[in-house]
Structures are given as C-alpha cells and as structure tokens.
Amino acid sequence: MDIEQRLIELETKIAYQDKTIEDLSDVIYKQDKLIIALEKNLELLKIQIQSFQSGDNEIRGHEKPPHY
C-alpha cells in the first residue's frame, strides 16, 4: 500500500471520528438539559411533599379533591 492510499484511509478515519465525537457531544448536551429539567421537577416535588406533610394542603373530609 502506498503512502497516498494510507493517507486517504487516515483522513477517512479521522472524518468518521470527528462525526462520532460531534454526535456524542450532542447527546451529552441533550442529556444535560434533561438532567437539569428533572432536577428542577424533583425540587418542586420535594416542596410539594413538604407542604403536604406540614398540613398546608390537607384535604378536609367535607371538601372534594381537586379532580372532581
């Protein structure tokens, strides 16, 4: 195999690796955004649970739940 052919193969491999790195970077970015959103939702749920446990949102026997 001559040097020119080896160089073409190396350039091709590098191009595929660059594409793979770009794709992986996109996945990491999307996962980061998803994790941030999930963390915010978790914090909201914690606040709601604490509020419910403290009795702020206690449903009285004569009151209908909000879904009615």
FENNORTA-V129294 format. One record per residue. N is the residue number from 1. PHI is phi in degrees with one decimal (NA if undefined). D_LAST is the distance of its C-alpha to the last C-alpha in Angstrom with 1 decimal. Layout:
n & phi & d_last
N & PHI & D_LAST
N & PHI & D_LAST
//
This chain:
n & phi & d_last
1 & NA & 77.6
2 & -86.4 & 78.6
3 & -63.9 & 77.2
4 & -62.7 & 75.6
5 & -64.3 & 73.6
6 & -64.3 & 72.5
7 & -63.9 & 71.5
8 & -62.1 & 69.4
9 & -63.3 & 67.7
10 & -63.4 & 66.9
11 & -63.3 & 65.5
12 & -65.0 & 63.3
13 & -61.3 & 62.0
14 & -63.3 & 61.3
15 & -61.6 & 59.5
16 & -65.4 & 57.2
17 & -66.3 & 56.7
18 & -61.4 & 55.8
19 & -64.6 & 53.2
20 & -63.3 & 51.8
21 & -62.5 & 51.7
22 & -63.4 & 49.9
23 & -62.7 & 47.3
24 & -65.5 & 46.7
25 & -62.5 & 46.5
26 & -62.3 & 43.7
27 & -63.0 & 41.8
28 & -62.5 & 42.2
29 & -61.8 & 41.0
30 & -63.9 & 37.8
31 & -65.6 & 37.2
32 & -62.4 & 37.8
33 & -62.4 & 35.2
34 & -65.1 & 32.7
35 & -62.4 & 33.6
36 & -61.1 & 33.2
37 & -63.4 & 29.7
38 & -65.2 & 28.7
39 & -63.8 & 30.3
40 & -63.5 & 28.3
41 & -63.1 & 25.0
42 & -62.8 & 26.3
43 & -62.6 & 27.1
44 & -62.8 & 23.7
45 & -63.8 & 22.2
46 & -59.9 & 24.8
47 & -63.0 & 24.0
48 & -64.6 & 20.2
49 & -65.5 & 21.3
50 & -62.6 & 23.9
51 & -64.7 & 21.6
52 & -66.5 & 19.2
53 & -68.1 & 22.3
54 & -80.9 & 23.7
55 & 93.3 & 20.8
56 & -65.6 & 19.9
57 & -113.5 & 16.2
58 & -66.2 & 16.0
59 & -87.6 & 12.9
60 & -80.6 & 14.2
61 & -60.0 & 14.0
62 & -92.8 & 12.9
63 & -94.2 & 10.1
64 & -84.1 & 6.5
65 & -60.9 & 6.0
66 & -61.0 & 5.5
67 & -82.4 & 3.8
68 & -89.8 & 0.0
//
